[in-house]
Amino acid sequence: MLKAIAEHSAPADIARAAKIAPSDVKARTQDLVRAAGVIDSTRLMSLGHALGFLGVFDC
């Protein structure tokens, strides 16, 4: 799911990549944000890069 959010912006595309129902994208994203202890999906992506889950991100 994290990779799908990182690679796609449209909920339908995220759902397809994550192999979940499009209606579940928002709730699953909110669950990940909450579990990671961040405030939004932008910070979730930053954390994913920082921890190496999404590759290294150079600023």
SULGIVEN-V779024 format. One record per pair of residues at least 24 apart in sequence whose ideal C-beta (glycine too) atoms are under 10 Angstrom apart, sorted by sequence separation. I is the first residue (numbers start at 0). GAP is how many residues later the second one is. If there is no record, write none. Layout:
BEGIN
((I:GAP) (I:GAP))
END
This chain:
BEGIN
((0:24) (3:24) (4:24) (3:25) (0:27) (1:27) (4:27) (0:28) (4:28) (0:30) (1:30) (0:31) (1:34) (5:35) (4:36) (5:38) (1:39) (4:39) (5:39) (4:40) (1:42) (5:42) (1:43) (4:43) (5:43) (1:45) (2:45) (1:46) (5:47) (6:47) (5:48) (1:49) (4:49) (5:49) (2:50) (1:51) (2:51) (1:52) (2:52))
END
